[in-house]
Amino acid sequence: MSLAVLSEIEKTVSHLPHNEQLRLIEQLVHHLREDLMVSDEVEQATFESQLAAMATDPEIQNELQKIDREFVATEVDGLEN
């Protein structure tokens, strides 16, 4: 949005009574928070979907098995619960 448009909006809002300006700000904050919550939920769902895909990926499963084999000696050294 251009600076001219923002300036025009600010000028228009400044002509509103203070209670209407406050109401407008509260509505804007409310909408911004809703948008952020939706965005966070989408990001979380995407992350979980990617994690699930990784968990079923044969290459990743093979790599995890290799790591398990590398650390098997550590598991039997008595340090594990």
ChimeraX attribute file (.defattr): number of C-alpha atoms within 10 A of each C-alpha:
attribute: neighborCount
match mode: 1-to-1
recipient: residues
	/A:1	5
	/A:2	6
	/A:3	8
	/A:4	9
	/A:5	10
	/A:6	11
	/A:7	11
	/A:8	11
	/A:9	11
	/A:10	11
	/A:11	11
	/A:12	10
	/A:13	14
	/A:14	12
	/A:15	10
	/A:16	12
	/A:17	10
	/A:18	11
	/A:19	9
	/A:20	13
	/A:21	14
	/A:22	12
	/A:23	12
	/A:24	14
	/A:25	12
	/A:26	12
	/A:27	12
	/A:28	12
	/A:29	12
	/A:30	12
	/A:31	12
	/A:32	12
	/A:33	12
	/A:34	12
	/A:35	12
	/A:36	12
	/A:37	12
	/A:38	12
	/A:39	12
	/A:40	12
	/A:41	12
	/A:42	12
	/A:43	12
	/A:44	12
	/A:45	12
	/A:46	12
	/A:47	12
	/A:48	12
	/A:49	12
	/A:50	11
	/A:51	12
	/A:52	11
	/A:53	11
	/A:54	13
	/A:55	13
	/A:56	10
	/A:57	11
	/A:58	10
	/A:59	11
	/A:60	13
	/A:61	13
	/A:62	11
	/A:63	11
	/A:64	13
	/A:65	11
	/A:66	11
	/A:67	11
	/A:68	13
	/A:69	11
	/A:70	11
	/A:71	10
	/A:72	10
	/A:73	10
	/A:74	12
	/A:75	12
	/A:76	9
	/A:77	8
	/A:78	8
	/A:79	7
	/A:80	7
	/A:81	4
